[in-house]
């Protein structure tokens, strides 16, 4: 599948070509509507043997295992894993803080690259993809579909997405947990500027709905190092009050607060079984996605 339409600022055709050689797998069984490469919670037709079960009237006689009958003098039917497609629901944080970036690329621009690449890979392998942009409300949403023309619509939304507004991430995730109708791979791309304890409830809600939850946590190198050389005025990009401070006087307290936040976030995602990826904006996004796809290939198909 080639990328049609105008050249997208967040897509590199060579990167997509390399990434498309690696399938995108779900860690959990999916409930799709066509045959695909992902495990289903139901039994069906596949080349992968699952188990034997006793024959009952009405079973397809072609699935009888005559060798098992010869050994046991009983009729057994072979069951196989059913393969299906998945729904990939991309959730893009477009709150005001996503407009920050000290490396020449903002969080939102980096998020576009992640979301656009995953959408292309999923559509190329026959899966359905949807996109939701959120800040203090659901800014824009497009339900999952699996056609190339639908992919162009997703790219259009990504191209014109703008960062602004407050973060209401937890509320929006609860809302999406209730409105995504079937099992899906839910991919959240955000700076996660909310209390981790509140995120735990949202992640648990999504997991209760049997979704496979993936989180790309975008962090800028400057907010990790806090290397400022002179007094600075720190602005709240989501509309709060600004703070004028001498960085050397608050650096120790900042680092302690940051480490406490990151440790709590780690505990939350481990407890909620979320596929969590902490990403620095100076990381090569192609390498980030290669590592993600390779790890998925090793852990695919749990029921």
N, C-alpha and C positions, 0 to 999 in steps of 0.2 A: 504494500500500500504506500503510495507516495503522498506527500503533503501537497494538497491543492489549495488554490486561492492565494492571497497576498502573502508575502514574506512576513513571518512573525518575529518580533524582536526577541522573544524569549525561547525560540526554538532554533536548534542547530541541526540541520538535516544529517550531517555526518555523525553527530552524537546519537540521534534517534536510530540511525542505521545500525550502529554498534549495539545499542541497548536492546533493539528489537530481536536480537538473536537469543536473548535470555527471556524465557517465559515469566509472566507474573502469576504466581500461585497464591491461593488463599490458604491460611493455616487451618481454617475450619470448613466443614462441609457446607456447600452452598445449595440453594434451591433455585435453579434457573428454569428457563422455559425451552431451551434447545440443548442439544448435545454439545459438550465442550471438553475442556481439559481438567476440570475441577471435580473433586469428589463430591458426591451427593449423599445426604443422609438416607436415601432410599436405595433399594437394590434395583439392578437393571441389567442392561447388556453392555458388556465391556470385555476387554481381554484380561482384566485383572481378577483372578479368582478370589472370592471372599470366604465362603464356607459351604458345607453341606447342610442340608436339612431333609427331614423325612418327606417323602412324596405324599401329597394329599390330592384327592380327586379334583380334576380341573387344571392341574399343573401341565405345562407344556411337556409332552413326552420326549421332545428332542433334547431336553435338559437332563434326562435321566442318565445317571452314571452306571453303565452296565458292569464296569469293573468292580465298583463298590457292591453291586448286587451279587456278583459272582463270589465275592469274599464273605458277604454277610447274609446272603439270601433275603435281603431287604432292599426296598426301593429308596434311593436317595436322589435328590435333585441338587445340581450345582447352582450356587448363587454367585453372582459377580458384582463388583462395585459398579454403581451407576456413575457416569460422568456427565457433567452439566456445565453451563456457563455461569458466570457470576455477575453480580451488580456491584460496580465500584462507585461509591459515592464520595467524591472529593469535596472537602469542606475547607474553604479558603478564608482565613481571618483577614478582614479588610478594615480593622479598627485603626485609629490614628497612629498608634505606635508601630504599625507595620511599615510606616514610611521612613523609618530610621535606618541608616546604614553608613558606616565609616570606611568601608572598603571599596567604594565605588559602585556598590550595588545595594539597594535597599532590601529589607526583608520581603517586601511585597514582590519585588522583581525576582528575587531568588525563589520565592514560593511559586511564581508563575512558571519558572523553568521546571520545578518538580512536578507541578500539577499537569502542565502541558505534556511533558514526557510520559507520565504514567497514563494519561488519557490516550495518547497515541498508541502505546504498547497494548493497552487493554482492547481498544477497538480493533487493532490489527489482528489479535488472536481470537476475535469473535465475542468478546465480552461487552456488556453494557456499561456505559459510563454516564454519570450525572455530576453536576457541579452546583454547589451552594456557596455564595459569598455572604459572610456575616460580619456584623460589628455590633451595634446596639440593637439591631433587628436583622431579619433575613433580607439582605440587600437585593439579592438576585438568586434564583434557583431554577435549575433545569433538570428534569427527571432523567433517570438512566435510560439510554437507548444504545443500540449497537450498530448504527449505520455511519458511513463516512460523512454524510451530510450533517449528521448530528455532531460529529467531531468538529466540523467547521464552526458550528454555533458555540461550542464550548471554547474554542480558541478566540472567537470574537469577544465573549464575555471576559476571558482572561486578559485580552489585549486592552480592554477599556476599564478594567477594575481600578478603582481608586481607593486609597486609604483615607479614612476619616471616621469620626465618631468615637463613642466610648466602647469599651469592651463589655459585652454581655454574653461572654462565651458560654458560661455554664448554663444559663437559661436557654440559649439557642441549642445547645447539645441535647438538653432534656427534650426540647420540642422536636428535634430531628429524630431522637430515639422513638418517639411516639408516632411519627409520621412516615418513616421509612418502612414500607409494608412487609418486606421479606428480608431474610438473611442477606447481608451485604458486607463487602469490604469497605469500611468507613475510614477514609484517610483524612486526618486533620493536619493542616499545615498552619502553624501559629507560633507566636512568641510566648504564649501561655502566661500572659500577665494577669493571673488570677490566683487566689490562694489554692495551693495544692489540695487541701482537704475538701474544698468545694468541687474540684475537678474529679476527685475520687467518686463522688456520688454520680456525676454525669457519666464517667467511664463505666461504672458498675451498671448503670441503667442501659447503656448500649450493649454491654456484654450480656445482660439479662435477656435482651432481645435477640441474642445469638449472633450478633454482628462480630466480624473480625475487625478489631480496632487497631489502626496504625496511626502513630503520631510522629510528625517531624517537628521538632522543637527548635526554632531558629533563634540563634543568639549571636550578637555582634561581638567581635573580638574586643572592642573597646569597653563594652559593659562587663566583660569578663575580667579584663586586666585593670580597668579604672586608672589608666595612666594619663592623668591630666597634669600639666606643668604649671598652671597659674589659676588664680581664682576664676570660677566659672558660674554662669547662670544656667541652671538646669531647668529645661522646659518640659512640662507635661504635654505630650503630643496628643493627649486625649481630652484636653480642655481644663485640666486642673491648674493649681497655682504654681508659679515658678519658684525656684529656690536658688539663692545666691550663696555659694559656699567656697571655702578653701579646701581643695581636694585632699591635701596632705593631712588635714585635721579630721577628716571623716573616712579616709581610706580603710583603716582597720575595721571600723564598724560596718562599712559597706561590704567588705569581703566576708565578714562573719555572717552578715544577713544573707548575702548571696549563697554562701556555702550551705547555710541552713535551708534555704529555699530549694537548692538543687538536691540536697539529701532527702528532703521531704518529698520532692517530686519523684525521686527514684523509688522511694518506698511506696508511693501511690501507684505508679505504673506496674511495679512488681506485684503488689497486692491485687490489682485489677486485671492482671495478665494482658496488659496492653503492649503491643509491639512498638517500643519507644526508641526514637533516634534523636539524640542531641546533636545539632548541626551548627557549626560555626560558619558565618557568612563568607569567610575566606577559604572554605573547603571547595574542592572541585565537585560540582553537583553531579557530573557524570560518574565519578568514583563513588559518591554517596549512593546513587541509584544502583550501580553495579553491585555494591556490597549488599544493599537491601534485597535485590532480586535474587542474588546467589543464596542468601540466607533463607529466603522464602522457598527456594527450590529444595532445600534440605529439610524443611519442616512442613511441607504441604500435606493437606488431606486429612487432618484429624476430624473425627466424627462428633 
